[in-house]
Amino acid sequence: MPDPARNIPETLPWFKALADETRLRILNVLCRYELNVNELVLILEMGQPRISRHLKILSASGLLCFRREGLWVFYSAVREGAARDFINSVRSFIASDPALRADLDMAAGLIEERARKTRQFFNSVAEDWDKLAREVLGNFDLPAAVCRRMPECVTAADLGCGTGHVLKAMLDKAKTVIGVDGSHRMLELARRRFLQEADRVSLRIGELSHLPLRDGEVQFVSLNMVLHHIRRPVDILGEIRRILSTPGLLLLTDFQRHEDERMREEYEDYWPGFERETLCAYLADAGFAVRESALAPVERGLSLHIIVSEKAA
């Protein structure tokens, strides 16, 4: 006798999952952003148990995926396959809904507020930043590690340059260097390092998601201990690809994944470091080919990835 369950259409669990206004709102937001439960509570102004219950239903239906980072769980809409095709077809009918648009506006505002607090944090610790960095890096010489892997070039950039510690060393390999940071106080301190080389250094304030550089302006970029502060790393890497010439090299350093929750509290970290495979996947998605990678031990039981990648043609 045939099993009736085998005749249930594949889409039936999806329709059931979206037969609720709250779940439709959650899915709409998670199509645009990757968020945790607490963030969804703030955006939708609902209790945590209610949000968690709806997330469980959406995940069980196959419309959401999630990943764990330390103590946090982040949810997003699936990005490919038949379930994504279904989501896209539904969104075409709800794109102009005012209530759903308001949820997206709330999410954008929440993310901007978090970014503002991060900028405020770096402004507040700018005077002590070099000392704080040494507490984590110990005797590891980051500027030297960058310059050993940096080719001689016309123009190079250090993104999230802070007070210019690495940027200073890069002058040995580049005719001109560009430092970009979102903290005006960090850049003020960086200018003090370059009083004698001001004509070879350009310090620019800006967000890494919208870099204040032209397409193909630089031949080398260093991005040091920045990605773990960034909500969507692949977006930043795509912007870096834009400003790099072809060929061009990106040197990326960031923490190996760890369980030190104090890093979030003390340094405004968003991610607890990364596995090498995760960073390589981000780079590949952004159009880079990894050429070299290494792992260096630093303080607090942490390790630092050092990855050199080339802008793929």
N, C-alpha and C positions, 0 to 999 in steps of 0.2 A: 504494500500500500504506500503511495507516495507521501512524502513528508511535507505537510502544508507549509512548514517554515521555509522550505527551500523555494517556495514560490513568492515569498515576500520581496517586493522590489527593493533594490539596493538603496533607493532614495527615501524609503519610508522612515527610517530612523532620523534622517536629516529633517524631513518635514515635521516630525514629532518634536524634535529638539527646538525648532524655531516657532512652534505653535504657542509661544509665550512672549509677551512684549519685552520682558526683562532680558530674556536670552537673545532676542533679536538685537536689543541695544548693546549687549555685551559683545556679540559677534561683530557688530558694525564697528565698534571701537577697536577691537582686536584685529580687525583687518588692516588698520592703519598703524597701530602701536603694539609693542610687546609690553605687557604690564603685569604687576603682581596683584594679589588680592587687595592689599591695603590701598593701592592706587585706584583700583576699580571702586572700592567703597567710597572714596572721596569724589570720584567723577560722577557716579550714579546716585550718591547720597542714600545708600542703603546699608543695612547691617551686614557684618562680615559673614555670619552663618548663611544668610540668604544668597549672597554673592557666591560663596563656596559651593552651595548646593547646585546653583545653575551652572557653574563652571564644570562641576562633575558630570552633569548631564550632557553638556556640549562636548566635553572631552570623550565621554563614552560613545557618543554618536559618531566620532571621527571628524568633527568639524574644527576642533581645536587641538593644538599640540602644546606641550609644556616642557620646560627643562628646569632643573634645580641648579642653583648657584649658591653654595653655602647653605644658609638657613632660609633662603628665598626660593620661591617657585614663580617662574614667569610664563605667562600664557600668551599665545598668539593664534590667529587663524592659520589653518594649514595652507601651504603655499602652492601645492601642485596636486595633480591627480583629479579624479572625478569629483571628489568632495570640493576642491577649489573651483572647479567649473560650476558646480551647483551654487556655491557662495557667490560667484561673480554674477550668475544669472539672477539671483535674488537681489543683490545690491543694485542692479540696474533699475529695479522698481522702487527702491527706497532712498536713492541717492539724494533726492531733493526734499526729503521729509524734514521739517523744521526741528522736531524733537531730536532726531538722530544727529542732525547737524550740530545742535547745541551740545550733545555729548562729545562730539569731536572737538568742539571749541573748548570745552572744559578740560579735555585731555591735553590739548595743546597748551593751555594755560598752566596746567599742573607741571608739565615737562619744562616749560619756560621758567616757572618759579623754582624748580629744582636746579636748573642751570644758573639762575641768578644767585641762589644760595651758594653754589659751588664757586662762582666768581667772587662772591663776597668772602668766602673762606680763604681763597688764595690771596686776595688783597690784604686780609687781616694777618696772614702769616708770612707775607713777603719778606719782612725784615729778618725772619728766622729761618727762611726756607732752605738756605744752604746747610745750615746746621741740622735741620730736620732730615734733609736728604742724606747727610752723612750718617745719621743714626740708623738708617736703613741700609745704605750701601757699604758702610764701614770702609775698609781699605780698597774696595773695588774702584778702579779709576775709569769712570764712565767716559769722560772726554777722550782718553787714550784709546779705549775700546772702539769708540766711534771712528776716530781718525785713522786707526790701523786698517779699517775696512773701507775708508772713504777714498775715492779716486781724486786725482787733481782735476779741477773743473773751473769753469768761469764763475758760475753762481750756484750756491748751495743754500739750503734753508733748514732751520731747526724749528720745528713746530711744537708749540707748548714750551717755548724756550726758557720760561721762567726768568731768572736773573742773569742769564747769558753764560753760564758756566761752560756748557758744551760748545756754544756758539763761538766763544773766544778761541778755543782750540781749533775749530774748523777753519779759521783764517789761515792756518798753515797750508791748507790744501786748496782753498778757493780764493779767487781774486776778490769776490764780493760775497757777503753772506746776508741772509734775510732771517730775522727772528720774528715769529708770530706768537702772540699770547693773548688770552682774553682778559688778563689782569693788568690794568693800567699801572698799578703799584709795582708789579714785577718788572714791567718795562722801564719804569723810572729808575729802578735799581740797576737794570741791565745797562742803561745808558752810561752809568758811572764807570763801567768796565771799559768802555770804548772811546774815552776822551781822545786818545791818541790815534785811533783808527776810524773815526767817525765817518770819513769819506768812503770807507769800504763796508760799512754796516748800515743796513736798513732795518729798523725796528718798527713793527706794524701791529696795531691792536686789531683783533678780529676773532671771529669764531672759526673753529676748525671745520665746521660744516659748510662754511662759505668763506674760503680763504681769500685774503686780499692780495692775490697774485694772479698774473695773467696765465693763459694756457701755455704750457711748455716753457715757463720762465726759468726753471731751474733744472740742473742736471743731477742733483743729489739732494735727498731729503733725509733728515733724521727725525725720528718720532720716539722720544724716550720717556717711558713710564707714564704715558698719557692715555692709552686705550682703556685702561681699567677705570678711568673716570668717565668714559663715554658710553652713553646708553646704547647706541647703535654703531659699533665699530666699523662695520662695512661701509657705512655712508661716508665716514671720514676718509677711509682708504680710497674710495672712489674719487673723492675730491683731490686727494694727493696725486692720484694718477693723472688728473687733468692738468696739474701745474708742472708735472715732470715732462721733460723732453723725451724723445725716443731716439736712442736708448736712454734710459735714466734709471737710477738706483734708489731704492728706499731701504734705509736701515731702521729696523724696528726693535726696540727693547721693551720688554714688559715682564711682569712677574709670572713665574710658574704658578699654576693653581695651588692655593693654600687654604688653610682653615683658620687663619688668624683674623678673627672678627674685629680685633682692635684696630686693624688697618682702616676699616670703614669709619670708625669713630674718630680716629686721630688724623686721618688724611683725606677724608671725604671720598674714599674709594667706592666705586659703584660695583665693580666685579672683583671677586677674590682671586685675581690672576686668571691665567688661561692655560689650558693644555696646548702643547705645540701643535697638535692636529687641528685644534680650533683656530689658532692664529693662521695656520697655513690655508685652511678653508676660507677664512675671511679674505686673505690675500688673493687666492685664486678667484673668488667671486668678484673681486674688485679689478681683476685684470693684471695680476702680478704672478711671476714665476719665481719660486724660491730658489736661490743659488747657494746659500750657506746658512747654517744654523748652529748655535752652540748654547750651552747652559752654564751660567756662572753662579756660584754660591755667593750670597751676600749675608747680611746680618738677620737676626730674628728667625733663623731657620728657613729663610726664604731663598729662592733662586731666581735668576734673571735670564729670560730668553734673549738671545741676540740673533736676529734673523735678517739676512740681506736678501732682498728680492729685486727683480728687474721688471720694469714696465714691459709687458708683453706687447708685441706689435699688433 
